[in-house]
């Protein structure tokens, strides 16, 4: 028995084909595919020491302040994954974490946070000689564990692009974990930009967990799940061929359908702000006027993700700074792009 410290950063991800609706223990009603981001990430330090009393103690400091809610969530997470790695329950843990982006405002903070924690705990096992698997199998298990903490977190452990959910067109796909698909995408998507326009930093009024649950009674659920499966079939060839306009069309459709499903829930809810709609209109007008491949997607929140290829960076960022920045909260924009996945820091 020993004690020590590990530290990992893990990114958020932005789904292009969205997962919305789940069953069982964090299992998706439909498959999804996402970009792994570079700058929007959680940085998590995990200190571990042999437990002193029965049960185990977990403390959590988030961005410099003790957070009891996050501590309880982490403890539940450790309890859940201990069925696969029993040694986890032999230790007490102290966690410190921070995000490089606003928490709970529609950027997947749970995805980056839980994937970082999954990477940390498996790293502890390796340091103690209690966990030995190949890199490929370790990523699959990290994805599996991350999913048990937060569904979309399972995609964040892979570089560039990942898909999650069983689909006949994707070999080795599973509802239990995500798989990396970066080897099957055109080089243009490996340097794709994702600038996040922070329309609001306010914590969203309805959590993603609650939103997923409302899909159980949504009258459009079955149609939506079929649409997502069809989009997954189409986007596979689009990504391989580098067809950026067809890619953008699917991204925008998926974003708007996600928010339409929220509005069609019972009770219904709206996460978009007036400035969100203003940004969308301006993007579409600019695209029509210039024929530049600028598109948007939206996660479960009001903030707009602007998608475009590296070769058009100068013209599109000029437009963002001159026309869209004024719609953002205090002019806040996170200039992000496709990234390389989690990184071991200690």
ABEGO torsion letter per residue (X at the ends): XBBEBBBBBBBBBBBABBBBEBBEBGBBABBBBBBBBAABBBBBBBBBBBBABBEBBBBBBBGGBBBAAAAAAAAAAAAAAAAABAAAAABBBBBBBBBABBBGAGBBAAAAAAAAAAAAAAAAAAAAGABBBBAAAAAAAAAAAAAAABAAAAAAABBGBBBBEBBAABBGBBAABBBBAAAABBAAAAABBBBBBBABABBBABBAAAAAAAAAABAAAAAAAAAAAAAAAAAAAAAAAGBAAAAAAAAAAAAAAAAAAAAABOBBBBABBAAAAAAAAAAAAAAAAAGBBBBBBBBBEABBBBBBBAAAAAAAAAAAAAAAAAABBGGBBBBBBBBAEBBBAX
